[in-house]
Amino acid sequence: MIRLITGLLVCGGWLALVLFGAFPLFWLVVSALGVLALHEYGTVVLSELSPAARLGAMGCGFLPFLAAFGGNAEVVTAALPVALIILVGYIVSRYRDLSDPFLLMSRTGLGILYVGFCGAHLILLRHQPAGVAWLLWLTGITVGSDSLAYYAGRLFGKRKLCPAVSPGKTVVGFVGGLVGSVAVSVLLAKFLFIDHDPLVMGLAAALLSCVGVLGDLCESVIKRAMAVKDSGSILPGHGGILDRIDSLLFTAPVLYTLVRFGFLLP
């Protein structure tokens, strides 16, 4: 019950932000969520560091969110080498105090790319023409995929999809997620994108469903490597922010690319 209530509150808050929030508010909230996700990531993978050291290392991951305010993808991309330069400078300045500087560099670099750069694409997507509609569509197919995958896997799933990484995922659940994403896509497209080809939108939804599974498995690899169950506990019954947005961190850049370069034109 706690999981259901938390999920409904999160979903309602997100929909209200997308539908009614002005862009500055949307940027502020998504950036704040990004900071929380970066903090969770740093707590999981850099647990040996002090809180101040983790803040210094993971703070570089905020640069893509900051760069995304103007809606220019090139500026967001340029923020990556800037973040890397700052990170290397930070590590070099504290080299004698670090037990494994290269491990810190590689783990933090992944966090900047995974959470910072990928997460900033939610803001870039909001900047696109019909950005609100695209975010609603992405949210809908994500919820549809996750929901049907969960129930299909729970009721009928036997064969594991990737047991070494995520024992709970099943092949039936994966197929159910594909069906759920396509079904929701076709339904939403009738209201949000009446001029778009339903077949193209369905294929795009199926692609994003597969990409979302990889995003989920990416976080599972991280958590399994660090021997933790959840990235945090801020969301009762769901874990941390990173546990809830792991799929979006992969699907948002892919959808942005499809929209930005005209693959989903009417």
N, C-alpha and C positions, 0 to 999 in steps of 0.2 A: 504494500500500500504506500509506504514511504517513497519507494522508487517511482511509482505511478504519479504521486502528487508532485514530486520534484520535477519529473519529466514534463508534466503539464504546465507547471509554473515557468520552467525554462523555455518551453516551446512558445507559450503565450507571450512572455517577455521579448523573445527574439522576433516574433511576428509583429508585435507592437513597434519595436524599434525599426524594423525594415519598412513597415507600412507608413508609420507616422513620424518617424524620427528624421529631422533635417540632417543633411550630410555631416556637418560638424559634430553633431551628437553621435551619429553612427560611427564616425571615425574615432571619437573619444572612447566609446564603449568597446568597440572591437580592439582598439589599441590597449585598453585596460585589461581586457580578456587575454590579449597577447602577452602582456606583462605577467599576468598570473600564470599562464601556461609556461612561459620562460622560467619563472620561479619554480614551478613544479618540476620541470625538466632538469633544472640545475640541482634541485634537492635530490632527485633520483640518481643522476649520473655523476654528480660532483659532491657526494655526501661527505667526502673526506676534507673538504674545504670549509673554512669558516663562513658564516653568512655574509660577511663583508666581502670576502674573496669571491664567493659565488655571484654576488651582486655586481662586482666589477667585471667578472667574466661574461655573465649572461646579459649584462646591460647592453652589450654590442648588438644583441638580437633585436633591440627596439628600433634600431635605425631604419630597417625597411618599413615599419609601420609609420614612422615619422615621415619618410620619403613618400609614402603613398598618399599623403594628404592632398597633393596636387593632382593626383590621378594620372601621372605619367609613369608608364611601366619602365621606361629607360632610366628614370631617376631611381626607381626602386631597385633595378638591377645594378646601377652604379653604387648603391648603398652597400652591396655585398662586399666588394673589395675594400671599401672604406672601413666596414666593420671588421674585416680580417686584419687590416693594418693596425687598427686600434687594439684588437685582441693580441696580435703578436707583440706590439709595443708593451702591453700590460704584462704579458708573460715574460718578456725579456727583462722588464724592470723588477720582477719578483722571482727571477730564475732561481736564485740561491735558496729561496724559501719553499720551492715547489718540489715535491717528491718525484713527479713524473710530468715535466712540462709538455712533452709531446702528447701524452694521453689527454691532458687538459686541453691542449690546442685542438685535437681531433674531436673530442667529445663536444666541446663548446662550438666548434665550427659546424658540426652536424645540427646542433640546436639552433644556430643562427639561420641555417638553410631551411631546416624542417619547420620550425615554429615561426621564425621571423619572416623569412622571404615568402614561404608558402602562405602563411597567414595573411600577409599584406595583400594578397590577391583578392581577398574578400572585399577590401576597400577599393581596389582597382575595378572590381566587378560592379560595385555600386556606382562608380563613375561612368560606366558605359551607358549609351542610350538604352532605355528600358531596363536600367540596372536593377530597379526594385523588382520588376517582373522576373528577371533572371535569378535573383536571390530567392524569391518565393518558389520558383520552379526547382532550384537546387535544393532548397530546404524540403520541399515536398517529396522529391524522389529519394532524398537521403532518409527521411522518416519512413517512407514506404518500403524502401529496401531493407532498412534495419528491422522494422517491425515484422514484415513477412518472413525475413530470414530467421528471426528469433523464434517465431511460433512454428514455422515449418520445420526448423531444425530440432526444436524441442519435441514436437509431436511425431515426426517421421524420420528424423536424422539418425543414422547409425554409422555410416562410413564417415570418418573424419576427413576434413579438408586439408588441414596442415597440423597434425597432432603434435609435432615437435615444437611448434611455435604457439599455437592456440588450440588446446584440446577441446574447447567448446564449440568450435566451428565445424560444421558438417557440409558435405556435398549438397544434400537436400536443402540445407539452409542457404547455401550460396545460390542455388537455382531459384529458390523462393525469393531471395533478394533481387535477383534479376527480374523476375516476374512482377514483383511489387514496384520496382522502380519504373518499369515500362508502363504498367497500368496507371500509376499516378501521373506519369508524364503525359500520356494520352489524355487523361482527364483534365489536367491543369492547362495543357496546351489549347484546349477548346475555349478557355476563358482568357488566358494570358497572351497566347500567340496564335490568333485565329488564322493568320495568313501563312503560317509555317506548315510544312509537310509533316503530318503525324508520324510517318514512317521514319523520317530523318530524326525527329525529336525522340522517337522511341529508341532508335539505334544509339543516339547520343546518351540517353538515359542508361541504357545497358552498359555502354562504355564507362560512364561515370560510376555505375554500381561496382564494376570490377575494380576500377581505380580506388574507390572508397574502401573496398576490402583490403587492398594493398596498404592503404593508409592506416587502417586498423591493425594490420599485421606488423607494420613498421613499429608502431608503439609497443605491440606485444613483444617483438624482438628486444626492444630496449628494456622493458620491464622484466622480461625473463632473464636477460643478461645481468641485470642488477638485483634480481631476486626480490622484486616487490610486486604486490598484487594490483595496486592502483597508484596513479600518479599523485593523488591527493585525496582529501576528504571534504572538500568545500561543498560538494553536492551530495546530500544524503541519499544513499542507495545507488549512486552512480559513480562515486569516486571524485576525481578532480576535473578541472576544466579540460586538461589535455585528453582525458578519457572520453570526453564528449565531442571534441572537435577533431579527433585524429583522422576521421574520414574526410572532413571538410578541408583539412590541410593539404590533401592530395587532389581532391576534386575541384576546389576553387581555381587553382592555376590551370587545370586542364579545360574547365569550362570557360575561363577568361580567354584562353588561347583560341578556342573554337569560336567564341563570339567576336573577339577582336579581329581575327583574320578571315571572317566571313564564312566560316563553315556552316553556320546556322542561320543563314539569311533566309527571309521568307521565300 
